């Protein structure tokens, strides 16, 4: 792709996290001020950018690229986590804007 969406309205917050949280993966809130790796069907609150000493930098807004399971069309879609740390289209998910798809990866504006 000859264009870039990186940097658009990026919004990152630091949360405490458990050992399940990995950089690059979607996360959800598990208790006050803390995130965990998403389980199948969870609404994602953001994407973990990095983990250090029990804290995670979580991107809540802006452009992210995530691995997807199944078909994802461009435009507004609702996504949720799947059992493998990817995202999937789900009526009960969070509505986001899908701006690009390539193979098993899609670009979303959270």
C-alpha positions, 0 to 999 in steps of 0.5 A: 500500500502506498499510503499510511494511516499510522499515527492517526489520533493515536491515544495510549494509556498505561494499565496494570496487566496480567501475564496473559497480555502480549504486545500486538494483541487485543486486550479487554478490561478485567478489573479497575485499571487492569487489562487481560488478553481477550477471550473468544467473543470479548469486546476489545478495549484496545491493542497492547503496544508493549508490556513491562514489569506488570504494566501494559501500554494500550492503544485505545484510539487510532489506526491499528493492524490486527490479524483477522479470522474470517472475512472482513470487509472495508467500512464500518464493522463490529469486531470481537476477539476470537479464541486465537488472539485475532479479531473477527466480525461479530454483531456483539463486538465494538464498531470500528472502521476497517480501512484496509485488508491484506491476506489475514490482516486488516487495518482498523481505526479504533 
